[in-house]
Structures are given as C-alpha cells and as structure tokens.
C-alpha cells in the first residue's frame, strides 16, 4: 500500500497537474489531485467493477472549468458570507462577490480550490499538500500558509480487515488576524457516481442539537438553531429523498453537532440504498453542512457520466456559515502568528 503519482493533464496556463492514488488492504482505492486538493475518486472493491462513489472529472481540465467545487478543499472561509463583508478590529473588509454578485462563497473566485498545491509523498501512507495564499487574495488580510496531510490506514480485528480510514489533518498559520473556516467538498453518491440521482442514499446525522434555518432567498442562516423533531431535517437513517420536497430548494443546511471543541466525533454516515456501501465522516468541527447538489446542472463527468440536480450529496464538516457576521455563532478568527488545526476522518 503506497501513494503513486501520474500526470492528470494540464491547465489552460500549460501547468501540469498530478493525480495521486493509493489502494488500501481492504481494496478501497482513493485518488486526489494537487489542483485544489480535489478528491477525484473513492472506489470500493466489487466483484463486478470498481464502485466509485465520488463525482468528478477525467482530468484536471474539468476541475478548472467547472465551479461547483467538486471534491476540493474550500476556504479561506467555507460557505457564504453576507455581502462579502465583515469587520475586524474596527476595519471593514470587502471580499469578492462570486455568488450572484451579492455573496462571498467558499473563499471567492480563487480561494484554495482554484490553485495548484505543493505536494509531497511523505511515506507509503502519508501524502502532504501545502500552499501560501498571499495577503489580499479575494480580499482577505494576511499571508495564509495551509498544510493538509492525508493518511490512509486500515483497521483489523482477529486478523481480518474491518475498514479503511482516510484521515485529513488541516493546519494553517497567518501573519495577520484573519477569519478561517476550512472544509472539503466531495460530492457523494453511494449508489455510484454515474447512478443518477443520489436521493436514494440513506443519511444519518449523529448527535446534533438542531439545524440552522436558512433564508430561502440568500441561503444564509437566520441565526437560530432549531430542533428537528417533526421536520424534514430529522435525518436519522433517512432516505434523503423522503422529505426533500418539503425543503424549498433542497438541503443546503448546517447541523449543529454536540461534540466538545477539539474532540473528533462521528458527524454523519451515508450509505447506498442497499446498505452495501457506507462512508462515515468524523470531525472536530461544530457543524456538518448537508448540500443536496441543488445547483448541479448537467456537467459531463468521469467516463461520460452526467451530473444533474441531486446527483451527489456534499457533507461539509465546518464552522457555521456567515459566522463572521453572527455574534451568536462561534467565531472564526485567529490572531497573527497563531495556528489553527482541523481533523477530519472518512
């Protein structure tokens, strides 16, 4: 079991990008590219053919030309910031408005998803990426250095392989005070990336206090945290499509997890309709954002697959949307010279 590297094509600038692949002892094969650290594939071993559950593209040109954040790391601040504005230490900042010309989304036009990261195969199991985002990128203050380390491990019991674990450690430092909220944005369809609708997938959110209602026009949180009992947000081993018709626009909501700050806890589990394939996500973040691919619009993906509305489900472990402007939410700032670290497990 070791990481391998091969060409993944060239960007429009002519820069070559690479695809890194590893296969675990349990037969799970994972691929990721250095462009946006985009997770390209997650293949389960199958008697028929590899069962790939991640939406993605055949080469890097697809990731460069499409803007629905397929598989990538997003930041400096994930999710939406109202009007692209925030105030820090008495100074107003205006970020780029890359969503409907009135909202800052997932770090802006460049962010962390539209850049090529430095890469290093540290060992057979460990792959490390790093990037320095210059001061002023998309309007953010400070030079931000981000390091993302991926480690693949297997769990065994009684001599038998019981599961595969992809750990993703993200750390960042900055030379100025800045907001930060990092996450990954893979689109999952446990019935197969080319299956069509992901609404037959079954989803469980673990140990959560409630969900954050969104303004249907702005898709920004109202500031409330609401109990889910008796609502279409009561996701407990639910078929995703069972209640989505009662959610205007589809799921694009954050669930407030009950885990203690700094402790990694189970956040969500998604499975195929026959329960044969499962992925569980663990995180130390306060929220898990569920997005049901509401704006997917027919992009041509891997092996000719077409990704229409609801073809994939994004499960984004992160802080709360627009927290920079919501005093009731936990804040995203860290001081100059400080260090922030996040841990995620798949």
N, C-alpha and C positions, 0 to 999 in steps of 0.2 A: 504494500500500500504506500504510494508516494504521489506527490504532485508532479504532473507533466506540463509542458508548455509547448504551444504551437501557434502559428500565425492565425489571427482572426480577421484578417483583411485590413484595409487602410481607410482612414478618414478622408473627407473631401480635401483636407490640407495636405494629404500624402503621408501623414504619420501612420506608421504601422502599429496595430494593437494586437494583443495576445490573449489566448484562451488557455486557462489553467484547469486541469481536470484531475480528479482523484476518485478512486473506487475503493470503498470500504470492504472489509472482510465479509460483511453481510450482503454484499452485492449492490449496495447503493452507490451510484456514481453521480458526482456533483461537478458542474463546470461553472467557472466565473471568468469574466473578462476584466482587464485593467481599465477599461473605459467605464468610468462611474462605479467601479467595483460591482458591475451588474451580474447577478446570478442568472446564468443562461439556461441551465438545465438541472433537474433533480430527478434522476432515473432510479426507479425501483426495479429490482430484478424480477423478471416474469418468465414463465415457461413459453410464452408466445413471442413477445418482443419487449424491449425495454419500455417501462411505463414512465414516461416523462410528465411531471405534473406542474411544470413552470411554463408560463407563456414567455416567448422570447423570439429571437431572430437568428437567421442562419449565419450572419456575420455582423461586424461592427457597424456597417452602414445603416442597418435597421435601427440600431440604438441611437445613432446620430440623428437620423431623420424623423424619428417619432418622439412625441413629447408626453407620453403617458407614464414615464418613469418606470419602465419595465425592469424589475429586478434590482434596481440600483440603490446605492446609498443616497439619502437626501439630507440636505442641510445647506447652509449653516443652521437654519431653523426649519424643521419639517412642518408640514401642514400650512394653514393660512394665517396671515397677519392682516388685520383690517386696514384698508387704505395704504398698506405698506408702510405704516408709521409706528414709531414708538419713541418714548422719551427716556433718556438715560442720563442721570446726574444733571438734570436741568437742560440737557441739549436734545433738540429734536432731530430725529433721523428719518430720512425718506428712502425707502428701499425701492427697487424696481417693481413695477406692476406687470407681472407676467400672466395674470389670470383675469380675463375680462376687463383689463385695463383699470381695475379698481382694487385688486387684491394681490398681495405677495404670496406666492405658493412655492413651497418646498425649496426655498433658498434662492429663487429667482431664475433668470434666463441662463446663467452659468452654474451657480451653486457648486455642489460637489458631484453632481451627476453627469455634467457635460464636460468633464476633464479626464485626461489620461493620468492615472496614478502611477507613482513609482512602485515597483513590485520586487519582491524577494522571496524565493523559496528557502525558508529558514531550515527546514528539516523535512523528512518524509511526510509528516503530518501537518506541518505549520506553514502557512502562506501569509506574508505580511505586505500590506499596502501603506503608502504614506503620501501626503500631499500638503503643500503650503498654499493656503488661499490668501492672496495679497490683500492688504488693507484697502478698503473701498470697493471690493468686489460686490456687485449687486447692492451697494450702499452700506455694507456692514463695516463697523470700525475694527481696526486691528488686523495684524497678520496672524492667521489661524493655522496652526500645524495640527493635522489629524493623522492618527495612526490606527489602522484597522488590521486586526490579526484574526485569521481563520484557522481553526484547528479541527481536524476530523478524528473522532475516536469511536470505538465500538464498545458496547457493554456486553459482557458474557456472564453466564451463570451455569455452573455444572458442566463447563466445557463447551457450551453452546452459545453462539452469538445471539444476543437478545435485541439488539438495536444499534442504530448509528446516531451519533450526536455531532452536529456541526456547531461549534462554539464561535461566536463573533464578539471579540472584545474591541471596543472603540474608545480611544482616548484622544483628548485634544488639549492644547495649550494656546494661549493668545497673549500678545504683548500689550493689549488694551482690554478694558472691560467690554464685554460683548455678550449678546444673547446666543445661546446654542441649544439645539434640540435635534439630535441625530437619530435617524432610523433607516431601516431597509424597506424596500417597497416591492417585494416579489408578488406577482400575480399567480395565484394557485388555483388549479382545477384538479382535484384529486381523482377525477374520472379520466384524466388525460388532458394535456394542453390542447389537443386537437379534437376533443369530445364535443365541443359546442358550449352550451350553457353550463355554468357551474352551480346553478341553483339547486341541483340535486345533491350537492355536497352537504354534509352534516357538520354543524359547527357548535362547539361548546366554549363559552367564556367562563373561566374559573374565578370563583371567589371575588366578586366585584360588588361595589357599593351602589352602583347605578350607572346610568349613561348620561351623556351631556347632550341635551336637546339642541338642535341647530335651527337657526333662522333659515327657512327654505329658500329665501332669495339670495342671501350672502353665503350660505353654508358655513357660517361662523357660530360658535357656541353662544347661547344666551347668558351663560354664567351659572345656570342651575345644574345640579346633579340630582337626577330623578330616579326613583325606584322603578324597576322594570316589571314587577308583577302585574299581570293583566294587560301588558302592552306587547307589541310586536318585537320589542327589544329584549324579551325574556329568552335569551339564547342558551338553552340547556339541552344539548344533543338534539338540536332542531335542524330540520331540513331548511336550508337558507331560503328557499323559495316559498316556504309555507306562509310567511307573513309579509313578504316584501311588498305585496300590493297595497298594504296598509301603511307603508312608509313612503311618503311623497318623494319621488326622485330616486329611491333606493337607499340602501345603507351607506352612510358616509358619516359615521358617528364614533365617538370615543367612549370607551367604557372605563370607569374609574376602578382600578384594581386595589385590592385591600392589603397588598403586601407591604412590609415595612421598608422604609427607604434604605437602599443599598443592599437589600437581600433579593436574590434571584428566586422567583416563584413561577409556577405554571400560570400562563396567561390565557392560552387558547389551544384548542385542538380541532383540526379539520380532517375529515375523512371522506373517502369515496362513498357512493350511495350503498355499495355492498359491504362497507366497513373493512374491505380487504387492505386498503392503504390508508395510513394515518400519518399526520405530521403534528407534533406538539411544539408550541413555542413557549419558552420561558424567558423572563426578563426581570431586570431590576428597576424598570421604569414605572411610573404611576398609572399609565394608561395603555390600552390597546385599541387602536383605531381600526374599525372594520369598514372597508370600502368595497362595494359590490360591483365594481367595474362599470359604473353607470354611464361613463363617457367613452368607453371603448366603441370604436365606430368602423369596424371592418378592416383593420390593419392586416396585411398579409404577413404571417409569422413563419416559424420554423416549418420546413417541409411542406409549404403551401397552405398551412392552417390559416383560417380566417378568424380573427378575434373580434367578434361582435359584442354588443352590450351584454354584460353579465357573464362573459366568457371566463373571467377569472376573479378571484377574491383576494384583495390585498389585506394583510393583517400586519399593522404597523405598530410596533411597541415604541412608545414615545411619551413625552410630556403632553400637556393639553394644548389644543390649538388656540392661537391668539393669546397665549398666557402673558406675553409681554404687555398686553393692554388690559388684563383682567386681574386686579389685585387679589381677588379671592382664590385664584389658582396659584399653585407653586411656581415660583419664578425661575427663569431660565438663565439668569446672568451668572457669570463668574468673573472674578477680579483678574486684573492683569497679572500675568505670571502664575496664575492658578492653573489647576488641571482638573478636567472633568473626565470621568470614565463611565462607560456603559457596558453591560454584559447582556448578551442575548444567546439563546441556545435553540437550535432547531433539531 
